[in-house]
Amino acid sequence: MHLTSLADHVNPREFITRAARATTSSALEALLAELPITSEDAYTYTDNNPDAGWQSNRFHWIPVGRDRGNAGRIKQANQPVNPIAERTVNGMEALIEMARQRELAKDSSAAPPNSPRDAVARYFGLPALDQLPKLDESSQSKEVRNKAREMARHLRVRLVFDKVSREFTVAVEDDGIGQTPSWFHRTLLSLGSTTKADKWYLIGVFGQGGSSAYAVSNYSWALSRRAPDLLEGEDDGVGWTVIRHIFPKNRRDDYFAYLAASPDGQVPTISASDADAANLSHGTRFVHIGYDFGRGGSAISRQLYAAMNHVLYNPVLPFELYVGNTAAVIYGNGYRLSSLGRGRTESPALDKVFPPQPVGV
């Protein structure tokens, strides 16, 4: 197997430090310009013979999910906020899965939780989030609310606007279980396949919804590192890649591809020591650059908080939303509505006023 090494071409520590801060198309393009990358028109991936045409010691573009026909499935989001919500849910699952695997490490016979909410209650001691405002002022209730606030710090959504390029960038970061470099492409970059079908304590099944963010971004990049106590014999380190839209010359079948380091699809890798030097701990980060919010435009900076509370009405875990330098915790509209009339306002009201509607028979 050919495996192209980043260390043969760049200083890995400096490279991954810059990569982890890239939030504009120009910054990411500068990074890619430092790497030997074979043009998408000079290498065509085929599932039955991926080695054909592979150039030694170079990186290549391989279709996401290793499927040249992936464009239709990736372009499925009907609202720009939906892929962000899907990515956020993936982060919740990563936190739950980490707790479950640690439970199994202590007791391999431990029965799994029956649902995501069951898992959150078992592992994090939290009820459904819309129940938090209904708790009394006892020390036990305060502890539960503090747990919820602390959990939110482990899942972060960031909205960045660059005034020069006029680009929005959306980053979703979790401190969950993460993935090893050798499994990165089989899980985080899969499409329409699953390792979750028998895990009732997780939320999604195919993990495909978040990939629709690729279709509304100029570029996306991702990195992941497995929790050190859950490597299960795999090598520690960070997997990193870039995802972009490919338009082949003289063909109509556009597709989405990621930067690969080997014909079998493995992504570029950063060693554990270089990752430590760059302060990259376990978890996963997806960053979508040049995010197209459609008609939302610049107003998205004001609207994203309300939109995320709406789409994730009663999420199983809270998370932090950063818009520029402003941070807020999102618990969902279920939480916000259940808190009305509990000493915070004298006149409970819905977020939106609905005018009288005619009724006919």
DOKE-849155 format. One record per residue (C-alpha): x, y, z; residue number from 1. Coordinates in Angstrom, 1 decimal. Layout:
REM residues N
<atom <X; Y; Z>; NUM>
...
//
This chain:
REM residues 361
<atom <0.0; 0.0; 0.0>; 1>
<atom <1.2; 3.5; -0.9>; 2>
<atom <0.9; 5.9; 2.0>; 3>
<atom <2.0; 9.5; 1.4>; 4>
<atom <3.5; 11.2; 4.5>; 5>
<atom <3.0; 14.8; 5.3>; 6>
<atom <6.3; 14.8; 7.1>; 7>
<atom <8.1; 14.3; 3.7>; 8>
<atom <6.8; 17.6; 2.4>; 9>
<atom <6.1; 20.0; 5.3>; 10>
<atom <6.8; 20.5; 9.0>; 11>
<atom <3.9; 18.6; 10.4>; 12>
<atom <3.6; 20.6; 13.6>; 13>
<atom <3.6; 23.9; 11.9>; 14>
<atom <1.3; 22.6; 9.2>; 15>
<atom <-1.4; 21.2; 11.5>; 16>
<atom <-1.2; 24.3; 13.7>; 17>
<atom <-2.0; 26.5; 10.7>; 18>
<atom <-4.5; 24.0; 9.4>; 19>
<atom <-6.4; 24.1; 12.6>; 20>
<atom <-6.8; 27.9; 12.4>; 21>
<atom <-7.8; 28.1; 8.7>; 22>
<atom <-11.1; 29.8; 8.3>; 23>
<atom <-10.9; 31.3; 4.8>; 24>
<atom <-10.6; 29.9; 1.4>; 25>
<atom <-7.3; 31.7; 0.8>; 26>
<atom <-5.8; 30.3; 4.0>; 27>
<atom <-6.7; 26.8; 3.1>; 28>
<atom <-5.5; 27.2; -0.5>; 29>
<atom <-2.2; 28.3; 0.8>; 30>
<atom <-1.9; 25.1; 2.8>; 31>
<atom <-2.8; 22.9; -0.2>; 32>
<atom <-0.3; 24.8; -2.3>; 33>
<atom <2.5; 23.4; -0.1>; 34>
<atom <1.5; 19.8; -0.8>; 35>
<atom <2.2; 17.6; -3.9>; 36>
<atom <-1.4; 17.0; -5.0>; 37>
<atom <-2.3; 15.2; -8.2>; 38>
<atom <-4.9; 17.0; -10.2>; 39>
<atom <-8.4; 15.5; -10.2>; 40>
<atom <-8.1; 15.2; -14.0>; 41>
<atom <-4.9; 13.2; -13.8>; 42>
<atom <-6.2; 10.6; -11.4>; 43>
<atom <-9.6; 8.9; -11.6>; 44>
<atom <-10.6; 6.8; -8.6>; 45>
<atom <-12.2; 3.4; -9.4>; 46>
<atom <-13.4; 1.2; -6.6>; 47>
<atom <-12.2; -2.0; -8.3>; 48>
<atom <-8.7; -0.7; -9.0>; 49>
<atom <-7.9; 2.4; -7.0>; 50>
<atom <-4.1; 1.8; -7.5>; 51>
<atom <-4.4; 2.5; -11.2>; 52>
<atom <-2.8; 5.9; -12.0>; 53>
<atom <-1.9; 6.6; -8.4>; 54>
<atom <1.3; 8.6; -8.3>; 55>
<atom <3.8; 7.7; -5.6>; 56>
<atom <4.5; 10.2; -2.7>; 57>
<atom <1.7; 12.5; -3.8>; 58>
<atom <-1.8; 13.2; -2.4>; 59>
<atom <-4.9; 12.5; -4.5>; 60>
<atom <-8.6; 13.4; -4.5>; 61>
<atom <-10.9; 10.5; -3.7>; 62>
<atom <-14.7; 10.7; -3.8>; 63>
<atom <-16.4; 11.0; -0.4>; 64>
<atom <-17.8; 7.6; 0.4>; 65>
<atom <-15.6; 6.3; -2.5>; 66>
<atom <-18.6; 6.9; -4.7>; 67>
<atom <-18.2; 9.1; -7.9>; 68>
<atom <-22.0; 9.4; -7.9>; 69>
<atom <-22.2; 11.1; -4.5>; 70>
<atom <-23.3; 14.6; -5.6>; 71>
<atom <-27.0; 13.9; -5.5>; 72>
<atom <-27.0; 12.6; -2.0>; 73>
<atom <-24.7; 15.3; -0.6>; 74>
<atom <-26.8; 18.1; -2.1>; 75>
<atom <-29.9; 17.1; -0.1>; 76>
<atom <-30.1; 19.9; 2.5>; 77>
<atom <-33.2; 22.1; 2.0>; 78>
<atom <-32.1; 24.7; 4.6>; 79>
<atom <-28.6; 25.9; 5.3>; 80>
<atom <-29.0; 25.5; 9.0>; 81>
<atom <-29.9; 21.8; 8.8>; 82>
<atom <-26.3; 20.5; 8.0>; 83>
<atom <-25.0; 22.5; 11.0>; 84>
<atom <-27.6; 20.9; 13.2>; 85>
<atom <-26.7; 17.4; 11.8>; 86>
<atom <-23.0; 18.0; 12.6>; 87>
<atom <-24.0; 19.1; 16.1>; 88>
<atom <-26.0; 15.9; 16.6>; 89>
<atom <-23.0; 13.9; 15.5>; 90>
<atom <-21.0; 15.7; 18.2>; 91>
<atom <-23.6; 14.6; 20.8>; 92>
<atom <-23.3; 11.1; 19.6>; 93>
<atom <-19.5; 11.2; 19.9>; 94>
<atom <-19.8; 12.2; 23.6>; 95>
<atom <-22.3; 9.5; 24.3>; 96>
<atom <-20.3; 6.9; 22.5>; 97>
<atom <-17.2; 7.8; 24.4>; 98>
<atom <-19.0; 7.3; 27.7>; 99>
<atom <-20.5; 4.0; 26.5>; 100>
<atom <-17.1; 2.6; 25.4>; 101>
<atom <-15.6; 3.6; 28.7>; 102>
<atom <-18.4; 1.8; 30.5>; 103>
<atom <-17.7; -1.4; 28.4>; 104>
<atom <-14.0; -1.1; 29.2>; 105>
<atom <-14.9; -1.4; 32.9>; 106>
<atom <-17.7; -4.0; 32.4>; 107>
<atom <-17.9; -5.8; 29.1>; 108>
<atom <-21.3; -7.2; 30.0>; 109>
<atom <-22.9; -3.9; 30.8>; 110>
<atom <-26.3; -3.6; 29.0>; 111>
<atom <-26.5; -0.6; 26.6>; 112>
<atom <-28.9; 2.3; 27.2>; 113>
<atom <-32.2; 2.0; 25.5>; 114>
<atom <-32.3; 5.4; 23.9>; 115>
<atom <-30.2; 8.6; 23.6>; 116>
<atom <-32.0; 10.2; 26.6>; 117>
<atom <-31.5; 7.0; 28.6>; 118>
<atom <-27.7; 7.3; 27.8>; 119>
<atom <-27.6; 11.0; 28.8>; 120>
<atom <-29.3; 10.2; 32.1>; 121>
<atom <-27.0; 7.3; 32.8>; 122>
<atom <-23.7; 8.8; 31.8>; 123>
<atom <-24.1; 12.5; 32.4>; 124>
<atom <-26.9; 12.7; 35.0>; 125>
<atom <-29.1; 14.9; 32.9>; 126>
<atom <-32.9; 14.8; 32.4>; 127>
<atom <-34.5; 16.0; 29.1>; 128>
<atom <-33.4; 19.6; 28.8>; 129>
<atom <-36.9; 21.1; 28.8>; 130>
<atom <-37.2; 19.8; 32.3>; 131>
<atom <-34.2; 21.8; 33.7>; 132>
<atom <-36.2; 25.1; 34.2>; 133>
<atom <-38.8; 23.1; 36.2>; 134>
<atom <-36.3; 21.9; 38.8>; 135>
<atom <-36.5; 23.4; 42.2>; 136>
<atom <-33.8; 25.4; 43.9>; 137>
<atom <-32.3; 22.6; 46.0>; 138>
<atom <-28.6; 21.8; 46.0>; 139>
<atom <-29.3; 18.7; 43.9>; 140>
<atom <-31.1; 20.6; 41.3>; 141>
<atom <-28.4; 23.2; 41.1>; 142>
<atom <-25.9; 20.5; 40.6>; 143>
<atom <-27.9; 19.1; 37.7>; 144>
<atom <-28.0; 22.6; 36.1>; 145>
<atom <-24.3; 23.0; 36.6>; 146>
<atom <-23.7; 19.6; 34.9>; 147>
<atom <-25.7; 20.8; 31.9>; 148>
<atom <-23.7; 24.0; 31.6>; 149>
<atom <-20.4; 22.0; 31.9>; 150>
<atom <-21.5; 19.5; 29.2>; 151>
<atom <-22.2; 22.4; 26.8>; 152>
<atom <-18.5; 23.3; 26.9>; 153>
<atom <-17.6; 20.0; 25.2>; 154>
<atom <-19.6; 20.7; 22.1>; 155>
<atom <-19.1; 24.0; 20.3>; 156>
<atom <-20.5; 25.6; 17.1>; 157>
<atom <-18.6; 28.6; 15.9>; 158>
<atom <-19.7; 31.2; 13.3>; 159>
<atom <-16.9; 33.3; 11.9>; 160>
<atom <-17.2; 36.1; 9.4>; 161>
<atom <-14.1; 37.3; 7.5>; 162>
<atom <-14.4; 41.0; 6.5>; 163>
<atom <-11.8; 40.8; 3.8>; 164>
<atom <-13.0; 37.7; 1.9>; 165>
<atom <-16.7; 38.3; 3.0>; 166>
<atom <-16.9; 34.6; 3.8>; 167>
<atom <-18.8; 32.9; 6.6>; 168>
<atom <-17.2; 29.9; 8.1>; 169>
<atom <-19.0; 27.4; 10.4>; 170>
<atom <-17.0; 25.1; 12.7>; 171>
<atom <-18.4; 22.2; 14.8>; 172>
<atom <-16.1; 20.9; 17.4>; 173>
<atom <-16.6; 18.1; 19.9>; 174>
<atom <-14.5; 16.6; 22.7>; 175>
<atom <-16.0; 13.1; 22.1>; 176>
<atom <-14.5; 9.8; 21.2>; 177>
<atom <-12.9; 10.9; 18.0>; 178>
<atom <-11.4; 8.5; 15.4>; 179>
<atom <-8.0; 7.0; 14.6>; 180>
<atom <-6.3; 8.0; 11.4>; 181>
<atom <-6.7; 4.6; 9.8>; 182>
<atom <-10.4; 4.5; 10.4>; 183>
<atom <-11.1; 8.2; 9.5>; 184>
<atom <-12.1; 7.5; 5.9>; 185>
<atom <-14.3; 4.5; 6.8>; 186>
<atom <-16.4; 6.4; 9.3>; 187>
<atom <-16.3; 10.2; 9.2>; 188>
<atom <-16.0; 10.2; 5.4>; 189>
<atom <-18.4; 7.4; 4.7>; 190>
<atom <-21.7; 8.0; 2.9>; 191>
<atom <-24.8; 5.8; 3.3>; 192>
<atom <-23.0; 3.1; 5.4>; 193>
<atom <-23.3; 2.8; 9.2>; 194>
<atom <-21.8; 1.3; 12.3>; 195>
<atom <-24.7; 2.5; 14.5>; 196>
<atom <-27.7; 0.4; 13.4>; 197>
<atom <-27.6; -1.8; 16.5>; 198>
<atom <-26.9; 1.1; 18.9>; 199>
<atom <-30.2; 2.3; 20.1>; 200>
<atom <-28.5; 4.9; 22.4>; 201>
<atom <-27.3; 6.9; 19.4>; 202>
<atom <-29.4; 9.3; 17.4>; 203>
<atom <-28.8; 8.9; 13.7>; 204>
<atom <-28.2; 5.8; 11.6>; 205>
<atom <-26.3; 6.5; 8.5>; 206>
<atom <-24.5; 9.7; 9.5>; 207>
<atom <-25.1; 11.2; 6.1>; 208>
<atom <-26.9; 14.5; 6.9>; 209>
<atom <-23.9; 16.4; 8.0>; 210>
<atom <-22.1; 15.8; 4.7>; 211>
<atom <-24.7; 18.0; 3.0>; 212>
<atom <-22.6; 20.9; 4.4>; 213>
<atom <-20.0; 20.2; 1.7>; 214>
<atom <-22.5; 21.3; -0.9>; 215>
<atom <-22.9; 24.8; 0.6>; 216>
<atom <-19.2; 25.4; 1.4>; 217>
<atom <-16.3; 26.5; -0.8>; 218>
<atom <-14.1; 24.1; 1.1>; 219>
<atom <-14.5; 21.9; 4.2>; 220>
<atom <-11.7; 20.5; 6.3>; 221>
<atom <-11.8; 17.9; 9.1>; 222>
<atom <-9.6; 16.5; 11.7>; 223>
<atom <-10.1; 13.9; 14.4>; 224>
<atom <-8.1; 12.2; 17.2>; 225>
<atom <-9.3; 9.1; 19.2>; 226>
<atom <-9.6; 9.3; 23.0>; 227>
<atom <-6.3; 7.8; 24.2>; 228>
<atom <-7.9; 5.2; 26.5>; 229>
<atom <-10.1; 3.9; 23.6>; 230>
<atom <-7.5; 3.2; 20.9>; 231>
<atom <-8.1; -0.5; 21.0>; 232>
<atom <-4.7; -1.3; 19.5>; 233>
<atom <-4.8; 1.4; 16.8>; 234>
<atom <-2.1; 3.9; 16.5>; 235>
<atom <-2.6; 7.3; 18.2>; 236>
<atom <-2.4; 10.4; 16.0>; 237>
<atom <-4.6; 12.9; 14.1>; 238>
<atom <-6.3; 12.3; 10.8>; 239>
<atom <-6.8; 15.5; 8.7>; 240>
<atom <-8.3; 16.2; 5.2>; 241>
<atom <-9.9; 18.7; 3.0>; 242>
<atom <-13.2; 18.2; 1.1>; 243>
<atom <-14.1; 20.1; -2.0>; 244>
<atom <-16.5; 20.0; -5.0>; 245>
<atom <-14.9; 18.5; -8.1>; 246>
<atom <-16.0; 19.4; -11.7>; 247>
<atom <-14.1; 17.0; -14.0>; 248>
<atom <-13.1; 18.3; -17.5>; 249>
<atom <-15.4; 17.2; -20.3>; 250>
<atom <-17.7; 15.3; -17.9>; 251>
<atom <-21.1; 16.1; -16.4>; 252>
<atom <-20.7; 13.9; -13.3>; 253>
<atom <-19.6; 16.4; -10.6>; 254>
<atom <-18.8; 14.9; -7.2>; 255>
<atom <-17.4; 15.7; -3.8>; 256>
<atom <-13.9; 14.5; -3.0>; 257>
<atom <-11.4; 14.5; -0.1>; 258>
<atom <-7.7; 14.6; 0.0>; 259>
<atom <-6.3; 11.1; 0.5>; 260>
<atom <-2.8; 9.8; 1.3>; 261>
<atom <-3.3; 6.2; -0.1>; 262>
<atom <-5.4; 4.5; -2.8>; 263>
<atom <-7.5; 2.7; -0.1>; 264>
<atom <-8.6; 6.1; 1.1>; 265>
<atom <-6.6; 6.8; 4.2>; 266>
<atom <-6.3; 10.5; 5.0>; 267>
<atom <-3.1; 12.5; 5.7>; 268>
<atom <-1.9; 11.8; 9.3>; 269>
<atom <-0.2; 13.7; 12.0>; 270>
<atom <1.8; 11.7; 14.6>; 271>
<atom <0.8; 11.7; 18.3>; 272>
<atom <3.9; 13.7; 19.3>; 273>
<atom <3.2; 16.4; 16.7>; 274>
<atom <-0.5; 16.5; 17.7>; 275>
<atom <0.5; 17.0; 21.3>; 276>
<atom <2.9; 19.8; 20.3>; 277>
<atom <0.0; 21.4; 18.5>; 278>
<atom <-2.3; 21.0; 21.6>; 279>
<atom <-4.7; 18.8; 19.6>; 280>
<atom <-6.6; 16.6; 22.1>; 281>
<atom <-9.2; 13.9; 21.3>; 282>
<atom <-12.4; 14.7; 19.5>; 283>
<atom <-13.5; 15.8; 16.0>; 284>
<atom <-13.6; 19.1; 14.2>; 285>
<atom <-15.4; 19.9; 10.9>; 286>
<atom <-14.9; 23.4; 9.5>; 287>
<atom <-17.0; 24.5; 6.5>; 288>
<atom <-15.4; 27.5; 4.8>; 289>
<atom <-17.3; 30.0; 2.6>; 290>
<atom <-20.6; 28.7; 3.9>; 291>
<atom <-23.6; 29.8; 1.8>; 292>
<atom <-26.5; 30.8; 4.0>; 293>
<atom <-28.6; 31.7; 1.0>; 294>
<atom <-31.1; 34.5; 1.5>; 295>
<atom <-30.1; 34.7; 5.2>; 296>
<atom <-27.0; 36.7; 4.2>; 297>
<atom <-25.4; 38.8; 6.8>; 298>
<atom <-28.5; 38.5; 9.0>; 299>
<atom <-27.4; 35.0; 9.9>; 300>
<atom <-25.2; 36.4; 12.6>; 301>
<atom <-28.4; 37.5; 14.4>; 302>
<atom <-30.5; 34.6; 13.4>; 303>
<atom <-28.3; 31.5; 14.0>; 304>
<atom <-29.1; 31.4; 17.7>; 305>
<atom <-32.8; 31.3; 17.1>; 306>
<atom <-32.5; 28.9; 14.2>; 307>
<atom <-30.4; 26.4; 16.1>; 308>
<atom <-32.8; 26.5; 19.0>; 309>
<atom <-35.7; 25.9; 16.6>; 310>
<atom <-34.1; 23.0; 14.6>; 311>
<atom <-32.8; 21.3; 17.7>; 312>
<atom <-36.0; 21.9; 19.7>; 313>
<atom <-35.2; 19.6; 22.6>; 314>
<atom <-31.7; 18.2; 22.0>; 315>
<atom <-30.3; 15.4; 24.2>; 316>
<atom <-27.3; 17.6; 25.1>; 317>
<atom <-26.7; 21.3; 25.3>; 318>
<atom <-23.9; 23.0; 23.3>; 319>
<atom <-22.2; 26.3; 23.0>; 320>
<atom <-22.7; 28.7; 20.1>; 321>
<atom <-20.1; 31.3; 19.3>; 322>
<atom <-21.0; 34.1; 17.0>; 323>
<atom <-17.9; 36.3; 16.7>; 324>
<atom <-16.9; 37.0; 20.3>; 325>
<atom <-20.3; 36.3; 21.7>; 326>
<atom <-21.0; 33.0; 23.3>; 327>
<atom <-24.4; 31.4; 24.3>; 328>
<atom <-25.5; 28.0; 25.5>; 329>
<atom <-28.3; 26.4; 23.4>; 330>
<atom <-30.7; 24.1; 25.2>; 331>
<atom <-33.5; 24.2; 22.5>; 332>
<atom <-36.8; 25.9; 22.3>; 333>
<atom <-38.3; 23.3; 24.5>; 334>
<atom <-36.2; 24.6; 27.3>; 335>
<atom <-36.9; 28.2; 26.4>; 336>
<atom <-40.6; 27.7; 26.4>; 337>
<atom <-40.7; 25.7; 29.6>; 338>
<atom <-38.8; 28.5; 31.4>; 339>
<atom <-41.5; 31.1; 30.6>; 340>
<atom <-43.5; 32.3; 33.6>; 341>
<atom <-41.0; 31.0; 36.2>; 342>
<atom <-39.9; 34.3; 37.6>; 343>
<atom <-38.1; 35.4; 34.4>; 344>
<atom <-41.0; 37.2; 32.8>; 345>
<atom <-44.4; 38.5; 34.0>; 346>
<atom <-46.1; 37.9; 30.6>; 347>
<atom <-45.2; 34.5; 29.1>; 348>
<atom <-45.2; 34.6; 25.3>; 349>
<atom <-44.1; 32.6; 22.4>; 350>
<atom <-41.1; 33.7; 20.4>; 351>
<atom <-43.3; 34.4; 17.4>; 352>
<atom <-46.7; 36.1; 17.4>; 353>
<atom <-49.3; 34.5; 15.1>; 354>
<atom <-52.1; 36.7; 13.8>; 355>
<atom <-55.7; 35.5; 13.8>; 356>
<atom <-56.3; 32.9; 11.2>; 357>
<atom <-59.6; 32.6; 9.3>; 358>
<atom <-61.4; 29.3; 9.8>; 359>
<atom <-63.8; 27.8; 7.3>; 360>
<atom <-65.7; 24.6; 6.8>; 361>
//
